[in-house]
Amino acid sequence: MSIARKLSSSILFLVVTILVPTLSSCKGGEEVVKIVGGAVIGYAVTESLDCATKGECPNAKATSIAEPDKAIQDYYQLVNQRQYSVAWGYLSSRFQNVKPDNNYNNYEEWWNQVNSVTIDSINVIEKNNNTAIVDASLSYFMKDGRKIDDPSRITLVLNSNSKWLIDEKIKK
């Protein structure tokens, strides 16, 4: 927020909270209250228009949620960068524990056998408020020279921080 915008909103706050109640009890104060009310409405309209047209929304909280296919892309990018502990955080706790031998050490051991992963195609099949289904064609390029094709259906869940987590991955 610019200094001018901070200053104008502070002045407006002072006028509304201190001067308006004082002036409204004085003779002719009703006219001043109407003028200030018009200024407040003008300010609110200007702020709203700036927010809508310029994206300058100083009091807006970020509510945009990344698309589920972007979460898949980010996950495999982290894997390719060998940032396994960060990538592990893209997996739901259910997925992390789906098999008895699933644990972080085995996860890292698996990915250390993979040279790289490419996403050949990715399509969001279904998406609602809390879950999404994505079809992805993956290719694993193993360190031993093999290429493993992995057409998969991936189910994602939205966590409490509005982050998509991989909850299930089945081979198609």
HUQUI-V885376 format. One record per residue. N is the residue number from 0. D_CENTER is the distance of its C-alpha to the mean C-alpha in whole Angstrom. Layout:
((N | D_CENTER) (N | D_CENTER))
//
This chain:
((0 | 22) (1 | 25) (2 | 28) (3 | 30) (4 | 27) (5 | 27) (6 | 31) (7 | 31) (8 | 29) (9 | 31) (10 | 34) (11 | 33) (12 | 32) (13 | 35) (14 | 37) (15 | 36) (16 | 36) (17 | 39) (18 | 41) (19 | 41) (20 | 42) (21 | 45) (22 | 46) (23 | 46) (24 | 49) (25 | 51) (26 | 53) (27 | 51) (28 | 48) (29 | 47) (30 | 47) (31 | 45) (32 | 42) (33 | 42) (34 | 41) (35 | 39) (36 | 37) (37 | 37) (38 | 35) (39 | 33) (40 | 32) (41 | 32) (42 | 30) (43 | 27) (44 | 28) (45 | 27) (46 | 24) (47 | 23) (48 | 24) (49 | 22) (50 | 19) (51 | 19) (52 | 21) (53 | 20) (54 | 17) (55 | 18) (56 | 17) (57 | 18) (58 | 17) (59 | 14) (60 | 11) (61 | 8) (62 | 7) (63 | 5) (64 | 4) (65 | 5) (66 | 8) (67 | 10) (68 | 13) (69 | 11) (70 | 10) (71 | 14) (72 | 14) (73 | 13) (74 | 14) (75 | 18) (76 | 17) (77 | 17) (78 | 20) (79 | 22) (80 | 22) (81 | 23) (82 | 20) (83 | 21) (84 | 20) (85 | 16) (86 | 16) (87 | 18) (88 | 15) (89 | 13) (90 | 16) (91 | 17) (92 | 20) (93 | 22) (94 | 21) (95 | 22) (96 | 25) (97 | 26) (98 | 29) (99 | 32) (100 | 32) (101 | 28) (102 | 27) (103 | 25) (104 | 29) (105 | 29) (106 | 26) (107 | 26) (108 | 30) (109 | 29) (110 | 26) (111 | 29) (112 | 31) (113 | 29) (114 | 29) (115 | 26) (116 | 24) (117 | 24) (118 | 22) (119 | 24) (120 | 23) (121 | 20) (122 | 19) (123 | 17) (124 | 20) (125 | 18) (126 | 15) (127 | 15) (128 | 13) (129 | 13) (130 | 15) (131 | 15) (132 | 18) (133 | 18) (134 | 21) (135 | 21) (136 | 24) (137 | 24) (138 | 27) (139 | 28) (140 | 30) (141 | 32) (142 | 34) (143 | 37) (144 | 37) (145 | 36) (146 | 33) (147 | 32) (148 | 30) (149 | 28) (150 | 27) (151 | 24) (152 | 23) (153 | 19) (154 | 18) (155 | 14) (156 | 13) (157 | 10) (158 | 11) (159 | 11) (160 | 8) (161 | 6) (162 | 6) (163 | 9) (164 | 12) (165 | 15) (166 | 18) (167 | 21) (168 | 22) (169 | 26) (170 | 28) (171 | 29))
//
